[in-house]
Amino acid sequence: MASKPAGRSLQNIIRHSRQTCECSSRYPRSIRQFSASAARKDVEYDHEKVERPRWSYTPERAKAPISWRIKDPAKEWECNSDPARLDNFYVKFLGRGGDKMLTEEVKWLAITHKSFDQGRRGFNDRLSFLGRRILNLQTGLAALSGTAMITKPEPILPSDKRKPFTHSALEGLGNLSHVQLSEVLTKQRLGSLASQLGMRSIIRWKPRNVASMDASGIDVILTTSLYAIIGAIALQKGGDVAAEVAREKILKPLRLS
């Protein structure tokens, strides 16, 4: 009588083990199918990114399902989206081969203000911060060399008619002590230079007042973009190339070197 329950328990153990083996064999299949489908989606997404440059569209996940702003036709503003026009500007600004100095993505990023597309495609604030430091340094060096055209007050001679010590290396020292660099590299001067180069037609931004570019701060936008181009060149081509561009393409037209 004791052998029957033992036989039944052995049969139950074998049946339970078969069921667990069947269940465990099902799950890896679904996992493999899921991973294969996910990998297939990644391949398709990578292919889509290659077909569509990052600067040309707003990421889908960055868009709200419903726009909370009412579109006003009077405030509509269309920015440049033609790569050929952008390349023409870089050639005019940097010279022959200027359109090849930066990568395609960085060329658009350097002339994109944070007001464009609410900053969802990137903007040039960090590049501008670096470029401004480089341009200020080159302006200071030009002023210190004595070749910068900066007006300075007449020196005050001692009362006992002693002749102050002079040296060729100290001729431009007064340019740094009497005039601030912010008074030399003004937004009006840099904005005028950028306008002459045709930057107004290629920058990407959203003016506050479409009817008045000056009231919207166009000079600040142009100055920021000039700084950003110098900063982008420094990161991709090195500090020496960026310093040369700052001297030859900005300071020289402004008659500061």
ZAKEVEX-13978 format. One line per field, with one value per residue (C-alpha): residue number from 0; residue in one letter; x, y, z. Coordinates in steps of 0.5 Angstrom, whole numbers, plus 500, padded with zeros to 3 digits. Layout:
residues N
vexdren (NUM_...) .
kolke (a_...) .
u (X_...) .
v (Y_...) .
w (Z_...) .
//
This chain:
residues 257
vexdren (0_1_2_3_4_5_6_7_8_9_10_11_12_13_14_15_16_17_18_19_20_21_22_23_24_25_26_27_28_29_30_31_32_33_34_35_36_37_38_39_40_41_42_43_44_45_46_47_48_49_50_51_52_53_54_55_56_57_58_59_60_61_62_63_64_65_66_67_68_69_70_71_72_73_74_75_76_77_78_79_80_81_82_83_84_85_86_87_88_89_90_91_92_93_94_95_96_97_98_99_100_101_102_103_104_105_106_107_108_109_110_111_112_113_114_115_116_117_118_119_120_121_122_123_124_125_126_127_128_129_130_131_132_133_134_135_136_137_138_139_140_141_142_143_144_145_146_147_148_149_150_151_152_153_154_155_156_157_158_159_160_161_162_163_164_165_166_167_168_169_170_171_172_173_174_175_176_177_178_179_180_181_182_183_184_185_186_187_188_189_190_191_192_193_194_195_196_197_198_199_200_201_202_203_204_205_206_207_208_209_210_211_212_213_214_215_216_217_218_219_220_221_222_223_224_225_226_227_228_229_230_231_232_233_234_235_236_237_238_239_240_241_242_243_244_245_246_247_248_249_250_251_252_253_254_255_256) .
kolke (m_a_s_k_p_a_g_r_s_l_q_n_i_i_r_h_s_r_q_t_c_e_c_s_s_r_y_p_r_s_i_r_q_f_s_a_s_a_a_r_k_d_v_e_y_d_h_e_k_v_e_r_p_r_w_s_y_t_p_e_r_a_k_a_p_i_s_w_r_i_k_d_p_a_k_e_w_e_c_n_s_d_p_a_r_l_d_n_f_y_v_k_f_l_g_r_g_g_d_k_m_l_t_e_e_v_k_w_l_a_i_t_h_k_s_f_d_q_g_r_r_g_f_n_d_r_l_s_f_l_g_r_r_i_l_n_l_q_t_g_l_a_a_l_s_g_t_a_m_i_t_k_p_e_p_i_l_p_s_d_k_r_k_p_f_t_h_s_a_l_e_g_l_g_n_l_s_h_v_q_l_s_e_v_l_t_k_q_r_l_g_s_l_a_s_q_l_g_m_r_s_i_i_r_w_k_p_r_n_v_a_s_m_d_a_s_g_i_d_v_i_l_t_t_s_l_y_a_i_i_g_a_i_a_l_q_k_g_g_d_v_a_a_e_v_a_r_e_k_i_l_k_p_l_r_l_s) .
u (500_506_509_503_503_511_509_504_509_514_509_507_514_516_509_511_518_515_511_516_521_516_514_522_523_517_520_527_523_519_525_529_524_523_530_531_525_528_535_531_528_534_537_531_532_539_538_533_538_543_537_535_541_540_539_534_528_526_526_519_520_522_515_509_502_498_501_499_501_496_500_499_500_503_509_511_518_522_529_534_534_538_545_548_547_550_556_556_557_562_566_565_567_573_575_576_575_571_565_569_573_567_563_556_552_557_556_549_550_554_549_543_540_537_530_530_525_525_532_530_535_541_544_551_551_557_561_560_563_569_570_569_575_579_577_578_585_587_584_588_595_594_593_599_603_602_598_591_588_585_585_588_589_595_600_601_608_612_612_620_620_623_623_619_622_620_621_618_615_611_608_602_601_596_591_590_590_585_580_576_576_568_569_572_569_562_556_554_561_561_554_555_561_557_551_556_558_551_550_543_540_543_542_537_533_526_525_521_518_518_517_523_530_533_528_529_536_539_546_547_545_550_555_554_554_561_563_561_564_571_569_567_574_578_575_575_581_585_587_592_587_582_587_589_581_580_586_585_577_575_580_583_577_575_582_584_590) .
v (500_505_504_507_514_514_512_518_523_521_522_529_531_528_532_538_538_538_544_548_546_548_554_556_554_559_566_566_566_572_575_574_576_583_584_583_587_593_592_593_599_602_600_604_610_611_610_616_620_619_622_628_632_634_642_641_638_639_632_629_628_635_637_638_634_641_648_653_659_662_663_670_671_678_675_670_670_665_663_661_653_653_650_654_661_659_656_663_667_663_663_671_671_666_666_661_654_657_653_647_649_647_641_641_641_646_651_651_651_657_662_659_663_660_664_660_654_655_652_645_645_647_654_658_661_656_657_665_665_662_666_672_671_669_676_680_677_678_685_686_684_689_694_693_692_700_698_699_705_707_714_715_722_726_724_728_731_732_739_739_738_731_727_720_713_711_704_701_695_700_704_701_700_706_703_698_703_708_705_698_693_693_700_698_691_694_691_697_696_688_688_693_688_682_686_688_680_678_675_678_673_667_667_663_667_669_677_680_685_683_690_693_689_694_694_686_687_685_687_683_677_678_680_673_669_672_670_663_662_664_659_654_654_654_647_644_647_650_656_658_658_662_667_668_669_674_678_678_677_682_686_688_690_694_697_695_691) .
w (500_501_494_491_494_492_485_484_487_482_476_479_479_472_470_473_471_463_464_467_461_456_460_460_453_451_454_451_444_446_448_442_438_442_442_434_433_437_434_427_430_432_425_421_426_425_417_418_422_416_411_415_418_425_424_419_423_430_434_435_442_443_441_445_442_442_441_447_443_438_431_429_421_423_427_422_421_416_417_412_410_404_405_399_401_408_404_400_407_410_403_403_411_411_404_399_402_408_407_408_415_419_419_416_423_427_421_422_430_430_427_431_436_442_440_434_435_442_442_441_435_439_440_440_447_449_442_443_450_447_441_445_450_443_440_446_447_440_441_447_444_438_443_447_440_439_432_434_432_439_442_448_452_452_458_464_464_471_474_474_466_467_461_462_461_454_450_444_448_452_447_447_454_455_450_455_461_458_454_455_450_451_448_442_440_441_438_433_430_430_428_422_420_420_416_410_410_409_416_416_411_414_421_425_430_432_432_438_433_426_423_427_427_431_436_436_438_431_433_439_435_429_434_438_431_430_436_436_429_432_438_433_429_435_437_430_427_434_437_432_426_430_433_425_423_429_427_419_418_424_427_420_417_423_423_430_427) .
//
